[in-house]
Amino acid sequence: MNIFIVYAHPSKDSFTHRALLGFLEGLDSAGHRHVVSDLYAMDFRTDMTEEEYRRESHYRLDLPVPCDVLAEQEKINRSDAIVFIYPVFWTEAPAKLVGWFDRVWTYGFAYGPQRGMKQLEKGLVICIAGRDRGHLDEHGQTDAMKTVMLEDRMHDRVKTRDFVILDSTAKHDLQARQAHWDRHLRTAFMVGANIASTTR
Ligand SMILES: Cc1cc2nc3c(=O)[nH]c(=O)nc-3n(C[C@H](O)[C@H](O)[C@H](O)COP(=O)(O)O)c2cc1C
């Protein structure tokens, strides 16, 4: 499969970056090809211009889609699956990734009566959380994140959807972070190796 990965973490000195590398190794081991958009490294602009806003809010197909957005959309349409890898920031993706959706999910591509976006075989989220999974579930945060990423942003743009949380990685609890480190990296590898089949 051709896999497009949208990756958003500001630092390579992070567990999230290690998880990205583990996931890519998994893809390689199964013979998948991949392209990564590393949004912070690319300095991807995430604020909409007023013209972009007018295009989206008034359904103005005559207004131009910026080149950097078109480049992301082409990566999507050349792929079979899309994968988002990011740390949880305030029960959401980092603003860098939220802004990517604001700009890349354009009218006429991701929504509207006629969409240019192909329906992908798979959409996968791998998010890295400081909190433990029990806390995220208990406080409705897992459901909130799944609703936004799977039901709204992915929706029917993908045929199958998975959501993987690698939890308990906060730096303030180094013992827990260390205890989960290897298991989470194995999970990231296995999710990559089995991307054609995994559903959670
Ligand atoms: C601004 C900010 C907000 C965060 N918000 C949350 C949160 O809402 N829930 C959570 O589980 N972890 C949260 N975290 C922890 C991050 O997910 C953290 O980066 C994660 O433990 C991954 O570690 P890494 O940065 O080494 O990849 C937050 C971290 C930052 C910097």
The ligand as an SDF file (V2000), in Angstrom:
LIG
                    3D

 31 33  0  0  0  0  0  0  0  0999 V2000
    0.6010   21.8020   25.6300 C   0  0  0  0  0  0  0  0  0  0  0  0
    0.4520   20.3650   26.0330 C   0  0  0  0  0  0  0  0  0  0  0  0
   -0.8090   19.8690   26.3140 C   0  0  0  0  0  0  0  0  0  0  0  0
   -0.9630   18.5350   26.6610 C   0  0  0  0  0  0  0  0  0  0  0  0
   -2.2330   18.0520   26.8830 N   0  0  0  0  0  0  0  0  0  0  0  0
   -2.4140   16.7560   27.1570 C   0  0  0  0  0  0  0  0  0  0  0  0
   -3.7220   16.2330   27.3380 C   0  0  0  0  0  0  0  0  0  0  0  0
   -4.7290   16.9250   27.2430 O   0  0  0  0  0  0  0  0  0  0  0  0
   -3.8510   14.9020   27.6190 N   0  0  0  0  0  0  0  0  0  0  0  0
   -2.7820   14.0730   27.7070 C   0  0  0  0  0  0  0  0  0  0  0  0
   -2.9730   12.8790   27.9340 O   0  0  0  0  0  0  0  0  0  0  0  0
   -1.5050   14.5440   27.5380 N   0  0  0  0  0  0  0  0  0  0  0  0
   -1.3020   15.8540   27.2660 C   0  0  0  0  0  0  0  0  0  0  0  0
   -0.0330   16.3530   27.0700 N   0  0  0  0  0  0  0  0  0  0  0  0
    1.0960   15.4310   27.1140 C   0  0  0  0  0  0  0  0  0  0  0  0
    1.5340   15.1730   25.6820 C   0  0  0  0  0  0  0  0  0  0  0  0
    0.6380   14.3260   25.0330 O   0  0  0  0  0  0  0  0  0  0  0  0
    2.9650   14.6360   25.7000 C   0  0  0  0  0  0  0  0  0  0  0  0
    3.6330   15.3230   24.7330 O   0  0  0  0  0  0  0  0  0  0  0  0
    3.0040   13.1600   25.6060 C   0  0  0  0  0  0  0  0  0  0  0  0
    3.1940   12.6910   26.8770 O   0  0  0  0  0  0  0  0  0  0  0  0
    4.0110   12.6060   24.6220 C   0  0  0  0  0  0  0  0  0  0  0  0
    5.3290   12.7840   25.0070 O   0  0  0  0  0  0  0  0  0  0  0  0
    6.4020   13.3460   23.9670 P   0  0  0  0  0  0  0  0  0  0  0  0
    6.1750   14.8120   23.9050 O   0  0  0  0  0  0  0  0  0  0  0  0
    7.7620   12.9500   24.5380 O   0  0  0  0  0  0  0  0  0  0  0  0
    6.1580   12.6980   22.6370 O   0  0  0  0  0  0  0  0  0  0  0  0
    0.1640   17.6860   26.7520 C   0  0  0  0  0  0  0  0  0  0  0  0
    1.4370   18.2200   26.5110 C   0  0  0  0  0  0  0  0  0  0  0  0
    1.5890   19.5280   26.1440 C   0  0  0  0  0  0  0  0  0  0  0  0
    2.9800   20.0510   25.8480 C   0  0  0  0  0  0  0  0  0  0  0  0
  1  2  1  0
  2  3  1  0
  2 30  2  0
  3  4  2  0
  4  5  1  0
  4 28  1  0
  5  6  2  0
  6  7  1  0
  6 13  1  0
  7  8  2  0
  7  9  1  0
  9 10  1  0
 10 11  2  0
 10 12  1  0
 12 13  2  0
 13 14  1  0
 14 15  1  0
 14 28  1  0
 15 16  1  0
 16 17  1  0
 16 18  1  0
 18 19  1  0
 18 20  1  0
 20 21  1  0
 20 22  1  0
 22 23  1  0
 23 24  1  0
 24 25  2  0
 24 26  1  0
 24 27  1  0
 28 29  2  0
 29 30  1  0
 30 31  1  0
M  END
$$$$
